[in-house]
Amino acid sequence: MRLAGREALHRSAVHLARGTAPTMRELLLGLKIPRTFLRPRNAGPLPGEERLVEHGVRVVAVPGCGHNIMLDNPEAFARETARALAD
């Protein structure tokens, strides 16, 4: 985000706040393929995590990262992504 222009960040934030219908979570739950959701370990449980698991989504708590998992812990991101794609 440090490299993005102000206008692009604003446009992105506006669209993220607006959301989608159906929500990204609903779309994820409806997929009929193996799914994995990566989240930062230190953030605590993801709201609605139980529902994801009930629908067959593998939720992985990745250590040593914040919101930008692929930048904060690229090794764990690559490992868990490879594991998910192997399913």
Contacts in CASP RR format, 6 or more apart in sequence:
PFRMAT RR
TARGET T0000
AUTHOR 0000-0000-0000
METHOD contacts of the structure
MODEL  1
MRLAGREALHRSAVHLARGTAPTMRELLLGLKIPRTFLRPRNAGPLPGEE
RLVEHGVRVVAVPGCGHNIMLDNPEAFARETARALAD
1 9 0 8 1.000
4 12 0 8 1.000
20 27 0 8 1.000
25 52 0 8 1.000
28 35 0 8 1.000
28 37 0 8 1.000
28 52 0 8 1.000
28 57 0 8 1.000
29 51 0 8 1.000
29 52 0 8 1.000
29 55 0 8 1.000
29 57 0 8 1.000
30 55 0 8 1.000
34 58 0 8 1.000
34 84 0 8 1.000
34 87 0 8 1.000
35 56 0 8 1.000
35 57 0 8 1.000
35 58 0 8 1.000
35 84 0 8 1.000
36 57 0 8 1.000
36 58 0 8 1.000
36 59 0 8 1.000
36 60 0 8 1.000
36 80 0 8 1.000
36 81 0 8 1.000
36 83 0 8 1.000
36 84 0 8 1.000
36 87 0 8 1.000
37 46 0 8 1.000
37 52 0 8 1.000
37 57 0 8 1.000
37 58 0 8 1.000
37 59 0 8 1.000
37 60 0 8 1.000
38 60 0 8 1.000
38 62 0 8 1.000
38 69 0 8 1.000
38 77 0 8 1.000
38 80 0 8 1.000
38 81 0 8 1.000
39 46 0 8 1.000
39 49 0 8 1.000
39 59 0 8 1.000
39 60 0 8 1.000
39 61 0 8 1.000
39 62 0 8 1.000
39 69 0 8 1.000
40 61 0 8 1.000
40 62 0 8 1.000
40 64 0 8 1.000
40 65 0 8 1.000
40 66 0 8 1.000
40 67 0 8 1.000
40 69 0 8 1.000
40 72 0 8 1.000
41 61 0 8 1.000
41 62 0 8 1.000
41 63 0 8 1.000
41 64 0 8 1.000
41 65 0 8 1.000
42 63 0 8 1.000
42 64 0 8 1.000
42 65 0 8 1.000
42 66 0 8 1.000
43 66 0 8 1.000
44 61 0 8 1.000
46 52 0 8 1.000
46 59 0 8 1.000
49 59 0 8 1.000
52 59 0 8 1.000
53 59 0 8 1.000
58 84 0 8 1.000
58 87 0 8 1.000
60 80 0 8 1.000
62 69 0 8 1.000
62 73 0 8 1.000
62 76 0 8 1.000
62 77 0 8 1.000
62 80 0 8 1.000
63 73 0 8 1.000
63 76 0 8 1.000
64 72 0 8 1.000
64 73 0 8 1.000
64 76 0 8 1.000
65 72 0 8 1.000
65 73 0 8 1.000
65 76 0 8 1.000
65 77 0 8 1.000
66 72 0 8 1.000
69 76 0 8 1.000
69 77 0 8 1.000
70 77 0 8 1.000
END
